[in-house]
Amino acid sequence: QVQLVESGGGSVQAGGSLRLSCTASAYTSNSNCMGWFRQAPGKEREGVGIIYRPDGSTYYTDSVKGRFTISQDNGKMTMYLQMNSLKPEDAAMYYCAAGPSFSGACVLHRALMPYWGQGTQVTVSS
């Protein structure tokens, strides 16, 4: 069992930046991938980006490419989401998730992530 704890949410004006953190309680073969998802009111939970913990390779959804960056600490236990140039449409509850890799690659899909954090709120005002 892997427990995930997020932190770093808050309120920011459009164009501003925030950094979210997610710390995992364990690094297992079933949690080789750690990702960020978000859910705005009335919308489905969508994938933001994901990192393959063994080598740090990342993948992002198109709407955040060039603005958001996922990284991890040297111990591969904490993942970060640096969010720059925030837009009002980025406002949501952000969730950290972890799951297995598939043939050495991560798939950004909520159904493939068995472990979830409690979420942290990001508010962006225009």
VMD Tcl script that builds the backbone (N, CA, C; Angstrom):
set m [mol new atoms 378]
animate dup $m
set s [atomselect $m all]
$s set {name element resname resid chain x y z} {
  {N N GLN 1 A 0.844 -1.188 0.000}
  {CA C GLN 1 A 0.000 0.000 0.000}
  {C C GLN 1 A 0.879 1.236 0.000}
  {N N VAL 2 A 0.539 2.195 -0.839}
  {CA C VAL 2 A 1.291 3.434 -0.948}
  {C C VAL 2 A 0.375 4.582 -0.551}
  {N N GLN 3 A 0.846 5.387 0.376}
  {CA C GLN 3 A 0.085 6.575 0.768}
  {C C GLN 3 A 0.739 7.808 0.158}
  {N N LEU 4 A -0.108 8.727 -0.272}
  {CA C LEU 4 A 0.360 9.931 -0.931}
  {C C LEU 4 A -0.173 11.154 -0.202}
  {N N VAL 5 A 0.691 12.115 0.022}
  {CA C VAL 5 A 0.289 13.341 0.720}
  {C C VAL 5 A 0.699 14.538 -0.122}
  {N N GLU 6 A -0.296 15.341 -0.522}
  {CA C GLU 6 A -0.036 16.540 -1.317}
  {C C GLU 6 A 0.041 17.769 -0.430}
  {N N SER 7 A 0.708 18.769 -0.946}
  {CA C SER 7 A 0.733 20.080 -0.296}
  {C C SER 7 A 1.058 21.130 -1.347}
  {N N GLY 8 A 0.809 22.391 -0.989}
  {CA C GLY 8 A 1.241 23.477 -1.854}
  {C C GLY 8 A 0.154 24.195 -2.608}
  {N N GLY 9 A -1.086 23.776 -2.483}
  {CA C GLY 9 A -2.154 24.479 -3.183}
  {C C GLY 9 A -2.378 25.855 -2.591}
  {N N GLY 10 A -3.207 26.628 -3.266}
  {CA C GLY 10 A -3.508 27.959 -2.780}
  {C C GLY 10 A -4.170 28.796 -3.846}
  {N N SER 11 A -4.197 30.098 -3.613}
  {CA C SER 11 A -4.825 31.038 -4.528}
  {C C SER 11 A -3.764 31.911 -5.171}
  {N N VAL 12 A -3.948 32.169 -6.451}
  {CA C VAL 12 A -2.991 32.981 -7.177}
  {C C VAL 12 A -3.732 33.721 -8.284}
  {N N GLN 13 A -3.191 34.852 -8.693}
  {CA C GLN 13 A -3.775 35.570 -9.817}
  {C C GLN 13 A -3.317 34.953 -11.132}
  {N N ALA 14 A -4.104 35.159 -12.144}
  {CA C ALA 14 A -3.738 34.662 -13.464}
  {C C ALA 14 A -2.357 35.186 -13.853}
  {N N GLY 15 A -1.560 34.295 -14.411}
  {CA C GLY 15 A -0.193 34.636 -14.750}
  {C C GLY 15 A 0.807 34.282 -13.686}
  {N N GLY 16 A 0.310 33.940 -12.512}
  {CA C GLY 16 A 1.175 33.608 -11.391}
  {C C GLY 16 A 1.634 32.162 -11.408}
  {N N SER 17 A 2.330 31.779 -10.342}
  {CA C SER 17 A 2.917 30.449 -10.238}
  {C C SER 17 A 2.589 29.814 -8.893}
  {N N LEU 18 A 2.541 28.497 -8.904}
  {CA C LEU 18 A 2.407 27.700 -7.683}
  {C C LEU 18 A 3.232 26.436 -7.858}
  {N N ARG 19 A 3.672 25.869 -6.743}
  {CA C ARG 19 A 4.347 24.577 -6.785}
  {C C ARG 19 A 3.657 23.636 -5.816}
  {N N LEU 20 A 3.234 22.504 -6.349}
  {CA C LEU 20 A 2.625 21.453 -5.550}
  {C C LEU 20 A 3.658 20.366 -5.279}
  {N N SER 21 A 3.497 19.723 -4.128}
  {CA C SER 21 A 4.367 18.605 -3.765}
  {C C SER 21 A 3.519 17.392 -3.425}
  {N N CYS 22 A 4.083 16.229 -3.668}
  {CA C CYS 22 A 3.415 14.979 -3.312}
  {C C CYS 22 A 4.484 14.024 -2.801}
  {N N THR 23 A 4.332 13.581 -1.566}
  {CA C THR 23 A 5.288 12.654 -0.980}
  {C C THR 23 A 4.659 11.285 -0.836}
  {N N ALA 24 A 5.359 10.280 -1.341}
  {CA C ALA 24 A 4.892 8.896 -1.279}
  {C C ALA 24 A 5.497 8.189 -0.067}
  {N N SER 25 A 4.722 7.267 0.500}
  {CA C SER 25 A 5.203 6.525 1.668}
  {C C SER 25 A 6.107 5.365 1.277}
  {N N ALA 26 A 6.058 4.978 0.006}
  {CA C ALA 26 A 6.850 3.845 -0.455}
  {C C ALA 26 A 7.111 3.966 -1.951}
  {N N TYR 27 A 8.125 3.218 -2.366}
  {CA C TYR 27 A 8.465 3.152 -3.799}
  {C C TYR 27 A 8.420 1.667 -4.144}
  {N N THR 28 A 7.370 1.276 -4.821}
  {CA C THR 28 A 7.175 -0.134 -5.130}
  {C C THR 28 A 7.071 -0.319 -6.635}
  {N N SER 29 A 7.113 -1.574 -7.047}
  {CA C SER 29 A 6.973 -1.857 -8.481}
  {C C SER 29 A 5.586 -1.489 -8.983}
  {N N ASN 30 A 4.623 -1.369 -8.059}
  {CA C ASN 30 A 3.261 -0.990 -8.431}
  {C C ASN 30 A 3.048 0.518 -8.379}
  {N N SER 31 A 4.118 1.267 -8.146}
  {CA C SER 31 A 4.009 2.731 -8.104}
  {C C SER 31 A 5.185 3.376 -8.821}
  {N N ASN 32 A 5.592 2.766 -9.931}
  {CA C ASN 32 A 6.694 3.305 -10.725}
  {C C ASN 32 A 6.358 4.638 -11.376}
  {N N CYS 33 A 5.085 4.929 -11.518}
  {CA C CYS 33 A 4.627 6.166 -12.117}
  {C C CYS 33 A 3.902 7.000 -11.073}
  {N N MET 34 A 4.204 8.281 -11.074}
  {CA C MET 34 A 3.454 9.221 -10.236}
  {C C MET 34 A 2.938 10.330 -11.124}
  {N N GLY 35 A 1.690 10.665 -10.923}
  {CA C GLY 35 A 1.087 11.647 -11.797}
  {C C GLY 35 A 0.234 12.655 -11.050}
  {N N TRP 36 A -0.099 13.711 -11.764}
  {CA C TRP 36 A -1.000 14.738 -11.266}
  {C C TRP 36 A -2.273 14.732 -12.114}
  {N N PHE 37 A -3.375 14.785 -11.415}
  {CA C PHE 37 A -4.679 14.880 -12.043}
  {C C PHE 37 A -5.399 16.086 -11.432}
  {N N ARG 38 A -6.397 16.571 -12.121}
  {CA C ARG 38 A -7.167 17.688 -11.577}
  {C C ARG 38 A -8.631 17.522 -11.916}
  {N N GLN 39 A -9.449 18.099 -11.058}
  {CA C GLN 39 A -10.890 18.020 -11.278}
  {C C GLN 39 A -11.523 19.336 -10.868}
  {N N ALA 40 A -12.136 19.985 -11.849}
  {CA C ALA 40 A -12.880 21.211 -11.607}
  {C C ALA 40 A -14.340 20.842 -11.347}
  {N N PRO 41 A -15.080 21.720 -10.661}
  {CA C PRO 41 A -16.488 21.428 -10.371}
  {C C PRO 41 A -17.276 21.130 -11.639}
  {N N GLY 42 A -18.007 20.034 -11.622}
  {CA C GLY 42 A -18.839 19.667 -12.753}
  {C C GLY 42 A -18.106 19.031 -13.907}
  {N N LYS 43 A -16.817 18.808 -13.745}
  {CA C LYS 43 A -16.022 18.206 -14.825}
  {C C LYS 43 A -15.397 16.888 -14.370}
  {N N GLU 44 A -15.003 16.087 -15.357}
  {CA C GLU 44 A -14.335 14.836 -15.037}
  {C C GLU 44 A -12.899 15.093 -14.593}
  {N N ARG 45 A -12.390 14.150 -13.827}
  {CA C ARG 45 A -10.991 14.243 -13.426}
  {C C ARG 45 A -10.110 13.980 -14.643}
  {N N GLU 46 A -9.169 14.883 -14.898}
  {CA C GLU 46 A -8.307 14.752 -16.067}
  {C C GLU 46 A -6.845 14.679 -15.680}
  {N N GLY 47 A -6.077 14.008 -16.496}
  {CA C GLY 47 A -4.652 13.909 -16.254}
  {C C GLY 47 A -3.923 15.174 -16.654}
  {N N VAL 48 A -2.987 15.583 -15.831}
  {CA C VAL 48 A -2.179 16.774 -16.091}
  {C C VAL 48 A -0.796 16.371 -16.607}
  {N N GLY 49 A -0.164 15.475 -15.896}
  {CA C GLY 49 A 1.171 15.032 -16.290}
  {C C GLY 49 A 1.592 13.877 -15.419}
  {N N ILE 50 A 2.666 13.224 -15.850}
  {CA C ILE 50 A 3.094 12.028 -15.143}
  {C C ILE 50 A 4.597 11.874 -15.262}
  {N N ILE 51 A 5.219 11.247 -14.269}
  {CA C ILE 51 A 6.655 11.019 -14.286}
  {C C ILE 51 A 6.947 9.542 -14.034}
  {N N TYR 52 A 7.890 9.031 -14.817}
  {CA C TYR 52 A 8.363 7.666 -14.635}
  {C C TYR 52 A 9.507 7.739 -13.637}
  {N N ARG 53 A 9.281 7.227 -12.448}
  {CA C ARG 53 A 10.206 7.430 -11.348}
  {C C ARG 53 A 11.619 6.892 -11.600}
  {N N PRO 54 A 11.797 5.754 -12.243}
  {CA C PRO 54 A 13.165 5.239 -12.424}
  {C C PRO 54 A 14.095 6.170 -13.188}
  {N N ASP 55 A 13.585 6.857 -14.224}
  {CA C ASP 55 A 14.492 7.700 -15.000}
  {C C ASP 55 A 14.047 9.152 -15.103}
  {N N GLY 56 A 12.904 9.490 -14.484}
  {CA C GLY 56 A 12.456 10.879 -14.456}
  {C C GLY 56 A 11.830 11.378 -15.736}
  {N N SER 57 A 11.548 10.502 -16.667}
  {CA C SER 57 A 10.915 10.965 -17.909}
  {C C SER 57 A 9.483 11.380 -17.619}
  {N N THR 58 A 9.031 12.381 -18.345}
  {CA C THR 58 A 7.727 12.969 -18.078}
  {C C THR 58 A 6.867 13.052 -19.330}
  {N N TYR 59 A 5.587 13.209 -19.098}
  {CA C TYR 59 A 4.603 13.400 -20.165}
  {C C TYR 59 A 3.546 14.354 -19.624}
  {N N TYR 60 A 3.086 15.250 -20.519}
  {CA C TYR 60 A 2.094 16.241 -20.113}
  {C C TYR 60 A 0.912 16.248 -21.073}
  {N N THR 61 A -0.238 16.597 -20.552}
  {CA C THR 61 A -1.361 16.840 -21.423}
  {C C THR 61 A -1.121 18.141 -22.184}
  {N N ASP 62 A -1.700 18.255 -23.351}
  {CA C ASP 62 A -1.387 19.384 -24.232}
  {C C ASP 62 A -1.656 20.749 -23.592}
  {N N SER 63 A -2.702 20.847 -22.807}
  {CA C SER 63 A -3.118 22.156 -22.289}
  {C C SER 63 A -2.122 22.757 -21.286}
  {N N VAL 64 A -1.196 21.955 -20.770}
  {CA C VAL 64 A -0.237 22.482 -19.793}
  {C C VAL 64 A 1.203 22.447 -20.296}
  {N N LYS 65 A 1.426 21.905 -21.474}
  {CA C LYS 65 A 2.790 21.821 -22.007}
  {C C LYS 65 A 3.399 23.209 -22.111}
  {N N GLY 66 A 4.639 23.326 -21.654}
  {CA C GLY 66 A 5.335 24.597 -21.693}
  {C C GLY 66 A 5.056 25.484 -20.491}
  {N N ARG 67 A 4.061 25.132 -19.696}
  {CA C ARG 67 A 3.724 25.928 -18.505}
  {C C ARG 67 A 3.948 25.145 -17.211}
  {N N PHE 68 A 3.678 23.865 -17.231}
  {CA C PHE 68 A 3.813 23.024 -16.050}
  {C C PHE 68 A 5.026 22.105 -16.204}
  {N N THR 69 A 5.696 21.846 -15.078}
  {CA C THR 69 A 6.842 20.953 -15.072}
  {C C THR 69 A 6.757 20.019 -13.879}
  {N N ILE 70 A 6.907 18.734 -14.150}
  {CA C ILE 70 A 6.944 17.727 -13.086}
  {C C ILE 70 A 8.390 17.324 -12.854}
  {N N SER 71 A 8.752 17.215 -11.594}
  {CA C SER 71 A 10.095 16.761 -11.241}
  {C C SER 71 A 9.989 15.915 -9.974}
  {N N GLN 72 A 11.114 15.339 -9.590}
  {CA C GLN 72 A 11.129 14.544 -8.370}
  {C C GLN 72 A 12.429 14.785 -7.617}
  {N N ASP 73 A 12.430 14.473 -6.337}
  {CA C ASP 73 A 13.655 14.653 -5.562}
  {C C ASP 73 A 14.599 13.484 -5.817}
  {N N ASN 74 A 15.820 13.609 -5.314}
  {CA C ASN 74 A 16.835 12.595 -5.598}
  {C C ASN 74 A 16.439 11.219 -5.080}
  {N N GLY 75 A 15.686 11.180 -3.996}
  {CA C GLY 75 A 15.264 9.907 -3.437}
  {C C GLY 75 A 14.044 9.313 -4.120}
  {N N LYS 76 A 13.487 10.065 -5.075}
  {CA C LYS 76 A 12.330 9.616 -5.862}
  {C C LYS 76 A 11.106 9.363 -4.997}
  {N N MET 77 A 11.042 10.029 -3.839}
  {CA C MET 77 A 9.890 9.836 -2.977}
  {C C MET 77 A 8.940 11.029 -3.032}
  {N N THR 78 A 9.430 12.172 -3.472}
  {CA C THR 78 A 8.604 13.370 -3.561}
  {C C THR 78 A 8.568 13.865 -4.999}
  {N N MET 79 A 7.364 14.126 -5.457}
  {CA C MET 79 A 7.151 14.636 -6.801}
  {C C MET 79 A 6.659 16.073 -6.682}
  {N N TYR 80 A 7.075 16.880 -7.640}
  {CA C TYR 80 A 6.675 18.282 -7.646}
  {C C TYR 80 A 5.937 18.615 -8.938}
  {N N LEU 81 A 5.047 19.572 -8.836}
  {CA C LEU 81 A 4.393 20.130 -10.022}
  {C C LEU 81 A 4.581 21.639 -9.959}
  {N N GLN 82 A 5.471 22.136 -10.792}
  {CA C GLN 82 A 5.680 23.580 -10.898}
  {C C GLN 82 A 4.719 24.109 -11.953}
  {N N MET 83 A 3.860 25.006 -11.545}
  {CA C MET 83 A 2.845 25.546 -12.439}
  {C C MET 83 A 3.116 27.032 -12.655}
  {N N ASN 84 A 3.422 27.396 -13.876}
  {CA C ASN 84 A 3.687 28.784 -14.241}
  {C C ASN 84 A 2.623 29.277 -15.206}
  {N N SER 85 A 2.538 30.572 -15.334}
  {CA C SER 85 A 1.582 31.199 -16.266}
  {C C SER 85 A 0.186 30.620 -16.063}
  {N N LEU 86 A -0.237 30.568 -14.833}
  {CA C LEU 86 A -1.525 29.952 -14.520}
  {C C LEU 86 A -2.669 30.732 -15.128}
  {N N LYS 87 A -3.669 29.985 -15.568}
  {CA C LYS 87 A -4.864 30.562 -16.174}
  {C C LYS 87 A -6.074 30.211 -15.305}
  {N N PRO 88 A -7.141 30.981 -15.414}
  {CA C PRO 88 A -8.347 30.653 -14.632}
  {C C PRO 88 A -8.833 29.229 -14.885}
  {N N GLU 89 A -8.638 28.741 -16.101}
  {CA C GLU 89 A -9.103 27.376 -16.404}
  {C C GLU 89 A -8.233 26.302 -15.768}
  {N N ASP 90 A -7.121 26.672 -15.149}
  {CA C ASP 90 A -6.307 25.712 -14.405}
  {C C ASP 90 A -6.842 25.489 -12.993}
  {N N ALA 91 A -7.778 26.307 -12.561}
  {CA C ALA 91 A -8.319 26.169 -11.209}
  {C C ALA 91 A -9.040 24.839 -11.056}
  {N N ALA 92 A -8.711 24.114 -10.013}
  {CA C ALA 92 A -9.281 22.783 -9.783}
  {C C ALA 92 A -8.731 22.218 -8.486}
  {N N MET 93 A -9.277 21.080 -8.113}
  {CA C MET 93 A -8.653 20.276 -7.068}
  {C C MET 93 A -7.609 19.413 -7.762}
  {N N TYR 94 A -6.397 19.485 -7.277}
  {CA C TYR 94 A -5.308 18.721 -7.870}
  {C C TYR 94 A -5.001 17.509 -7.001}
  {N N TYR 95 A -4.913 16.365 -7.664}
  {CA C TYR 95 A -4.666 15.109 -6.979}
  {C C TYR 95 A -3.352 14.491 -7.452}
  {N N CYS 96 A -2.622 13.952 -6.510}
  {CA C CYS 96 A -1.450 13.147 -6.803}
  {C C CYS 96 A -1.888 11.693 -6.871}
  {N N ALA 97 A -1.309 10.935 -7.785}
  {CA C ALA 97 A -1.645 9.528 -7.920}
  {C C ALA 97 A -0.394 8.730 -8.269}
  {N N ALA 98 A -0.444 7.451 -7.978}
  {CA C ALA 98 A 0.674 6.566 -8.303}
  {C C ALA 98 A 0.142 5.249 -8.836}
  {N N GLY 99 A 0.921 4.665 -9.734}
  {CA C GLY 99 A 0.513 3.410 -10.323}
  {C C GLY 99 A 1.656 2.731 -11.025}
  {N N PRO 100 A 1.401 1.586 -11.613}
  {CA C PRO 100 A 2.461 0.817 -12.266}
  {C C PRO 100 A 2.816 1.398 -13.628}
  {N N SER 101 A 3.994 1.020 -14.088}
  {CA C SER 101 A 4.375 1.317 -15.453}
  {C C SER 101 A 4.039 0.119 -16.327}
  {N N PHE 102 A 4.045 0.334 -17.625}
  {CA C PHE 102 A 3.727 -0.709 -18.597}
  {C C PHE 102 A 4.858 -0.735 -19.613}
  {N N SER 103 A 5.638 -1.798 -19.565}
  {CA C SER 103 A 6.793 -1.937 -20.463}
  {C C SER 103 A 7.703 -0.712 -20.389}
  {N N GLY 104 A 7.906 -0.224 -19.174}
  {CA C GLY 104 A 8.816 0.887 -18.967}
  {C C GLY 104 A 8.256 2.247 -19.302}
  {N N ALA 105 A 6.954 2.352 -19.421}
  {CA C ALA 105 A 6.342 3.636 -19.730}
  {C C ALA 105 A 5.117 3.868 -18.849}
  {N N CYS 106 A 4.806 5.151 -18.655}
  {CA C CYS 106 A 3.640 5.511 -17.853}
  {C C CYS 106 A 2.482 5.893 -18.780}
  {N N VAL 107 A 1.296 5.607 -18.319}
  {CA C VAL 107 A 0.084 5.978 -19.048}
  {C C VAL 107 A -0.727 6.906 -18.160}
  {N N LEU 108 A -1.027 8.091 -18.683}
  {CA C LEU 108 A -1.736 9.095 -17.896}
  {C C LEU 108 A -3.235 8.838 -17.990}
  {N N HIS 109 A -3.710 7.935 -17.148}
  {CA C HIS 109 A -5.128 7.620 -17.111}
  {C C HIS 109 A -5.515 7.274 -15.686}
  {N N ARG 110 A -6.573 7.885 -15.202}
  {CA C ARG 110 A -6.926 7.719 -13.791}
  {C C ARG 110 A -7.266 6.273 -13.446}
  {N N ALA 111 A -7.788 5.523 -14.394}
  {CA C ALA 111 A -8.178 4.134 -14.104}
  {C C ALA 111 A -6.967 3.242 -13.849}
  {N N LEU 112 A -5.777 3.707 -14.234}
  {CA C LEU 112 A -4.569 2.889 -14.082}
  {C C LEU 112 A -3.774 3.256 -12.839}
  {N N MET 113 A -4.337 4.145 -12.006}
  {CA C MET 113 A -3.633 4.629 -10.827}
  {C C MET 113 A -4.356 4.132 -9.580}
  {N N PRO 114 A -3.837 3.125 -8.896}
  {CA C PRO 114 A -4.530 2.591 -7.721}
  {C C PRO 114 A -4.372 3.420 -6.449}
  {N N TYR 115 A -3.377 4.313 -6.444}
  {CA C TYR 115 A -3.117 5.076 -5.221}
  {C C TYR 115 A -3.364 6.554 -5.460}
  {N N TRP 116 A -4.051 7.189 -4.489}
  {CA C TRP 116 A -4.429 8.596 -4.641}
  {C C TRP 116 A -4.189 9.362 -3.353}
  {N N GLY 117 A -3.832 10.633 -3.513}
  {CA C GLY 117 A -3.763 11.535 -2.380}
  {C C GLY 117 A -5.121 12.160 -2.124}
  {N N GLN 118 A -5.165 13.024 -1.128}
  {CA C GLN 118 A -6.438 13.615 -0.699}
  {C C GLN 118 A -6.810 14.842 -1.531}
  {N N GLY 119 A -5.871 15.371 -2.274}
  {CA C GLY 119 A -6.150 16.520 -3.119}
  {C C GLY 119 A -5.765 17.830 -2.456}
  {N N THR 120 A -5.417 18.795 -3.292}
  {CA C THR 120 A -5.103 20.144 -2.815}
  {C C THR 120 A -5.713 21.143 -3.799}
  {N N GLN 121 A -6.331 22.183 -3.276}
  {CA C GLN 121 A -7.091 23.115 -4.096}
  {C C GLN 121 A -6.186 24.178 -4.699}
  {N N VAL 122 A -6.388 24.427 -5.973}
  {CA C VAL 122 A -5.717 25.521 -6.675}
  {C C VAL 122 A -6.789 26.463 -7.208}
  {N N THR 123 A -6.692 27.709 -6.832}
  {CA C THR 123 A -7.629 28.738 -7.275}
  {C C THR 123 A -6.866 29.787 -8.057}
  {N N VAL 124 A -7.371 30.138 -9.222}
  {CA C VAL 124 A -6.726 31.139 -10.068}
  {C C VAL 124 A -7.750 32.218 -10.386}
  {N N SER 125 A -7.453 33.424 -9.974}
  {CA C SER 125 A -8.378 34.531 -10.213}
  {C C SER 125 A -7.924 35.342 -11.413}
  {N N SER 126 A -8.900 35.825 -12.153}
  {CA C SER 126 A -8.586 36.594 -13.376}
  {C C SER 126 A -8.424 38.079 -13.067}
}
mol reanalyze $m
mol bondsrecalc $m
mol representation Tube
mol addrep $m
